[in-house]
Amino acid sequence: MSTALNPRYTFTSFVVGKNNEAAYAAASAAAVAPGRVHNPVLLTGATGLGKTHLAHAVASEAAMRPGRSWALLTADEFLRRLAQGVALGDPTAELVSLHSATLLIIDDVHVLDRHAAAQDALADLAGDAIAGERQLLLTSDDAAGSAGLATRLIGRFRGAHVATLGAPDFAHRVAIVQAKARALEIELPASVAHHLAAQCEGSVRELEGDLARLLAVAGLDNTPLTLALARRALPTRRHPDAMSTGAQAVQEAVAAEWGVSPDALVGPGRARAIAAPRRIGMLLCRELLSLSIREIGTAFGDRDSSTVMSALARAREDLVDDAAVAERVARLRQLLPAAATAPSPR
């Protein structure tokens, strides 16, 4: 038996961003053309970033194609099968069916790191799958080097491919929470989506948990989804490194608001489409994070102090002269909660 597929974990529901596009492409290739593009494939990344989602998506794609056999197991299930085989007098007795699968997927193989017998059995399976041009896909956490086992295993094969899922940036987190809301047929205001994204800098799973918590509170209170409710239901998280990461959060929020990339804001470009949001980002770093002129210059591509001061003055003029800019900045001030605890600007 394989692990039951989660119907929510499909390629269609997976939100692709720059942090996970390589993993998505590798998983898609494994599903569409098993054994013919990259083999084996290893997906690594911290907990909650989408490795299991992609593993189930690959299996779901295989399940929809006639004549294609597949097997999806967690590493814990793999260990249980080995134990059952040992009880029968043949450790690999319960693994025989896996050798015929067109597509074999094992989730969380880092769990096998201290099980020598399981590693040997997995290596045999891998060798057999590759020789038979059947697809092998593994997932592994990469925290504290726990991807070592999987890396050593697939390192034996010339066609191996490793793809890492990283933490989503602000714009990607907004897209994820909006996609989750649409899947639940929930109309989520943009301000609430931005607040959720600003609160969660880590895993997608944590972001989903925050959305579920907010929906639960809204349901219990029978109140609409508003920014005020989101702030009450999800108290602001304070991270020890908030000051060092605050400028990046501001840049990501401003970039998302203006439809540019965060990299452009810190790059050398001087086009109006980049310079205008850049100086707004500098102003917000000054107001919300109380960064010094020098710190702002460093955060925005090592610009000198005179450039920063000029940009700040121009940004304040923009607020007075352009109502649309003032409205955008007001929205960003609401979405970025650092002002509540920031000391006076130096």
N, C-alpha and C positions, 0 to 999 in steps of 0.2 A: 504493500500500500504506500501511496505517496501522501505527503502532507496536503490537507485540503486547501484548495486555492481560495484566496481572498478575492471575491468578485470586485472589490474596489481597487485592487492593484492591477491596473492594465496600462498599456502604453498610452492609451488615450487620456487617462487621468493623471499621467505623470507630467509635471510641469517642468519643462526643460529650461535651463539657464546656463550661463557660462561655467558654473561650478560643477555641473553634472552632464554636460552635453556629450563629453567623450564616453562616459559610462553608458549613457542612453544609446549612443551610436553602436557601441560594442554589443550591448544586449540586443538591440534590434537586429543586428547582423546575425547574431547567434540564433535568433528566433526564425528569421526568414530563410537563412541558408546555413543550417547547422553543419558544423565541421568543415566549412568551405572558405571562411574568411579568417577568423582568428580562432585558434583552438590549442589549448584551453583558454578561457577568459576568466580573469580574476577581477572582481569588483571590490575595491577597498574603500574605507571611509569610516568616520566616527559613527557611533550609534545614532540612529534616527534620521539619517540623511537620504534614505531611499534605496538601500541595497536590496532589502527584502521585497520592496515594491517592484523593482526591476526583475528580481528572480521570479516572482509570481507572474509578472507580465510576460516573460519569456515562456513560461509553462502554459499560460492561458492562450498565447498565440499558437503554440504547438497543439493544444487541445482542439483548436478550431480547424486544424488541417488534417483531412482524412489520411489515414495510413501512417501517421507520424506518432511514434511512441515516445513517451517522456516519463521522467521520474523526478520529483522534487522532494528532497528530504532536508530536515535540519540536521546539524551535526549531532544533536542529542538523539534523534531518531536513528541516525547511522550507528551510534554507539549501542543503542538498544538492540538493533538488529544483530550486531556482533555478539552481544551478550547472549541473545537467544540462540545464535549458532553455537557458541561455546557450550551451552546447556545441552545441545543436541549432539555434541561431539565433533562438530565441524564449524569453526568460527565463521567461515564464509558462506555457510548454507543459506542464510537469509539474504545474501547479497546477490545471488545468482541472477535474479530477474533484472537487476540493474545493468548487467552486462549487455542486455539486448536493447536498451533504451536508445532511441535516436538522439535524445537530448537528456543529459543527466545534469541535474542542478543540486548542489549541496550548499545550504545556507549556514553561515556562521562557522566556517571550518576552523577558526581560531580556537574553538572549544576543544579540538583534538590535539592541541599543542603538547599536552602531557600524556598522551595515550599512544605509545609506540606501536602497539598492535593495530590500532585504528589507522595510524599513519601509513603503515605497510599495506593495509587493505585498500586504503584510498589510492595509494600509489599504483597498486595493481589495477584497480578500476580505471584510473586515469590512463595508464599505458594501453590498456585494452581498448578504451574509447578512442584514443588518438589513432591507434593502429587501424581501427575499423572505420575511421573517418566519421565517428559519432561525436556530437558536441558535448563538451564538458564545461560547465560554468560554475564557478565558486564565488562565494562572498565571504569577506573577512573584515572584522574590525581592525583598524590600524593603530588604535591607541596603544601606547607603550610598546610598540613594535610587535603587537600580537599578530600581524600579518606575516610574520616570519615563516611560519610553517607553510602557508599557501604559496608564498613567494619561492621558497625552496622547492616546493613540489612542481610548480609550473615552469620553474627555471630549467627543468630537464628537457623541455620540449621547444623546438625551434620556432613553432608558430604561436607561442604563447603571447598573450596580450594582457597588460595590467591597466585598468582604468580606475581613477580615484574620484570619489564624490566629495566635494568640499562643502563648507557651510555656505548657504545662500546669502547674497548681499541684500541690501534693503529692498531694491526694486524687485528682486526675485521673490523675496518673502511676501511682498504685497501681492504679486501675481499668484503665489501659492494659496494664500488665504482667500483671495477672491475666487480662485478655482474651486476650493473646498466649499465655499459658500454656494456657488452655483450648483455644485453637485448635490447639495442639500436643498436646493431650490429656496435659498434664503437670499433676500435682498439686503446686501451688506453695504452701508454707506462707505464712501471712499475714506472719510476721516477715521472710521472705525478700523478699516483694513490697515491704514497707515499706522494707527496706534498699536495694533497687534504686532505689526512688523517691527516697529521700533522697540517694543518690549522684549522681543525674542531674537537674540543674536545667534542662537545655537541650532538645535535640530529642528527638522520639519515636524517630527513627532511632538516636540514641545509646542510648536506653533499650532498644530492641530488640537492639542490639549487645551491651549488657551482659548481657541475658538469654541470648543465644546463647552468649556466652563462658562464662557460669556453667554452662549445660547441657553444654557441651563438656568443661569440667573435671570435672563430675560423672560424665559418661560415661567419660572416660579413667581416672578414679580408681575408678570403680564404687562411688561413695558416694552416699548419699541427699542430697537438697537440704535443707540446714540453714542456719541463720544463720551458724554457724561457718564453713561452706564458703564462703558468700557473702562473708564478710569476708576470707577468705584469697584467694579468686579475684579479688575486686574491691577492691583497696586503696583506702582512703579518699582521695577527691580533696579537695585543699585549694585553695580559691579565694581570691585576694587580698582580695576583699570579703566574706569569710566572716562577719566580725563584724557588718557592716551588714545582711547578709541572714539571719543566724542566727536572729534573733527571729522573722522571718517563717516560717522553716522550722519552728521550734518551734510557732508558732501553727497552721500548717497541719497538723502532725502531731497536735497535741492536738485540733484541730477534727475531724479524721478519726476519731480514737479515740472522741470523745464524740458524733459525729454532728451537729455544728453547723457553721456557716460561720465561716471565719477573720474575716470582717468583724464578726460578732456579738461575737467576743472583744475587739475593740478599740472596739466601739460602746458606747452609753450604757446598754444593757439591764442590769437588775439581777435578773432572774428566776434562780432557783436553777439551772435547766438551762444558763444561760450563766455565771453567777458562779462556779460550782464549777470548770468547766474553765478559766476565765480565770485563777483564782488558781493552778491547777496549772501553767498556761503560764508565769506569772510566776516560780514556783518553779524550773521547769526552765531558764528564762533566767538565773536567778541561779546555779544550780548548774552548768549545762553551758557557759554562755557567759561567766560571771563579769561580767554586766552590773551596773552600779551601780543603786542604787534609782532615781535620776533617769532613767537610760537605760531601765529597765524601764517607768517611768511614761510616758515618751515613746512607747515601742513599743506600749503598750496604751492608746492614745487620749488621751495627754497627761494621765494621772492624776497627782495630787499624791503627794508622798513618803509622807505619812501613810497614804493609801489603799493604796499598794503594801506598806508594812510590815505593815499590818493583814492584807492578803491573804496575804502570805507566812506570817505566824503561823498564820492559819486553815488554809492549805494543809498545813502541817506537822502540825497537829492532825488533819486529814483522813487523813493517812497512818497515824497511830497508831490512830485510831478506826474506820477503815473498811478492811477487808482487800481489798475489791474495788477501791477507789481505789488502794491500795498496789500491787496487782497491775498495774493499768493503768499506773501511773507507772513501775514497774520495766520494763515492756515498752517504754515510750517512752524510757527511759534507754538501753536496748539499741539502739533504732532510731536514735537521734540521737547520732552519734559524736563530737560536739564536746567532750565531757567529757575525752577522751583528751589533749587539748592545752590545755585551758582553764586559766589561772592561778587562784590562789586568789581567792575573792570579795573585792571591795573593801569 
